[in-house]
Amino acid sequence: MARLIFAAVALAGCAIALAAEPAARDFRDVVYAAVDGKPLGLDIHLPAGVREPRLLVWVHGGAWTTGNKTAFPAFLVEGGFAVASLDFRSSNDAKFPANVHDIKAGIRFLRAKAKEYGYRADRIGIVGASSGGHLAALVGVTSGNKELEGSEGDYLNESSSVQAIVSYFGATDLTTILPQSTPDGLAVRAPALERLFGAPPDKVPELAKLASPIFHVDRDDPPAFLLHGDQDLQMPVNQVLEMKWAYENVGRNIDMLILHGVDHVAPPFFAGKPVDQVVRFLKRNLR
């Protein structure tokens, strides 16, 4: 009888433990700042079964002009991370560095609200693709930069720093990207950069330099993981090599994965071994 009672208690305890496991949750259209009366929103996605997960900030692509927060790589949540996907001003709304100011305001907001939404914010990762990869890298290597911090949002005393960067096929040097580009790439990047800056990069060299992650890299920057395809017709593979050099030049850790035969925004980046490597990198650097 005692054994039966013990077994029943043990089973009840297991049932309670299972019932207490956190469920997946989503918080949508959370306003993190307002600019000129226009709200800027983000979505927060919490994974199932993880108490106080580490936070990743997702930065969407779209040539700095299009895209929105609704699409993000689901494998990040499946990997046990909380993901905050942000909307921010496009280059049609405001020129650079407005987009960076917004993203940094979002990070400050997310740090301030960690307990309210149930994730940890002591170590944050930032992940982005294409133009979002460029912005993720730029935000990641410019903590405390007065020109890029901005004054948006209500939490200016919070830090906008991140502790890990993942950039998928993102630009790193906007002073060299056009000479490196294929004709297909020029057809996209030249007008996109003119919208971003209000002029071609060579006409605003100091602004193009400010917008280029490689010129901000120093020994205090977080570890980074760069992914690129060697057949990318939209974003020159030289861009990832420049960032690798910049990191190695100051003795900082950087991981790089070049996928053979792969073009821009291709499915192989988001399946199989590349996914496993990204998750391992983030867990290693945010643990």
Helices and strands as residue ranges (DSSP letters): H 2-20, E 25-35, E 38-46, E 54-59, H 74-78, E 82-86, H 98-112, H 114-117, E 120-129, H 131-140, H 146-149, E 164-168, H 177-180, H 183-197, G 201-203, H 205-210, G 213-216, E 224-229, H 238-249, E 254-259, G 267-270, H 272-286
